[in-house]
Amino acid sequence: MEVVDKFCYLGDMLSVDGDADAAVEAGIRIGWNKFRQLVSLLTNRDISLIRRGRLYSSCVRSSMLHGSETWPVRKENEVALQRAERRMVRWMCSVNVKDRVPSKELRERLGIDDRPIILILHQHRLRRYGHVLRKEDTDWVKKCMEYEVEGSRPRGRPKRTWREVVQKDCQNVI
């Protein structure tokens, strides 16, 4: 067998180091590919902004966030996702950054969820966490949440785990 640093499994990128960088990059790339496939519809002035927004939400945003429930994202990953979504929304509304129209207003024009993509990512992650908590104690997914890796850790700050990210999401909601 060939040893690789990262590979695609069921549409999600998994990497050896356990961070979400490769997965977020792949999600953004997939989102842009879907956007380019639909750009003739998403920028068509004969189609209402509301319909374009629905098409964007159902096809582009959902494909960009596919598998995001398990990503232990960092601030840089969140910024990259927000930047990609803002660029797509501005392109659909034919608005430049120089026009200084807030992204929230553009999302309202399109009729899409007025929350930023990061809050939607948090919601997906918390929904997944609820599913895992409701599983039986003998289920392997729930056992993986409790698993502790034996051995010494390398120097430096340890990487954030998915559980730590979810706990932070829970604190932000409350």
C-alpha positions, 0 to 999 in steps of 0.5 A: 500500500502507498502511504499518503499525507492526505486522501479523499474519502466520501468527498471529504479530505482526510489528512495525516496531521488531523487538521481541517486545512485540506478539508476546508480547501477542498470544500471551498474548491468544490463550492467554486466549481459548483458556482462556475457550473451554475454561473449563467443562472446565478448571475442571470438578471432575468431570474429573481434574486430570491430564486438565485439565492435558493439555488445558491443555498441548495447547490453551492453552499451545501456542497461547500459545507458537505462533511463540515460536521467533523472539521476541527476548524481554526480561525484561518479556515473560518476566514477562508470560508467567509471570504469565499462566500462573500465573493460568491454573493457579491458576484451574484448581486453584481456588487463590487467591494468598492460599493461598500454594501454589507454582506448581510444586506446582500444575503437578505436581497438573495433571501438566503440565511442571513447568518454568516456561513460560520454560524451555519457550520457551527449549527451543523457541528452541534447537530452532529454532536447531538446525534453522537450523544444520543447513540448507545454507549457501545456504538463505535462512533461514541467510543471514538469520542472518548478515545485517548491516544497513548504515548507522549505528545510532540512539543508545542501546543496540541492541535484542537480536537473536534470535541474541543471545537464542539465544546466551544460552540456550546459555550457560544450558543449559551 
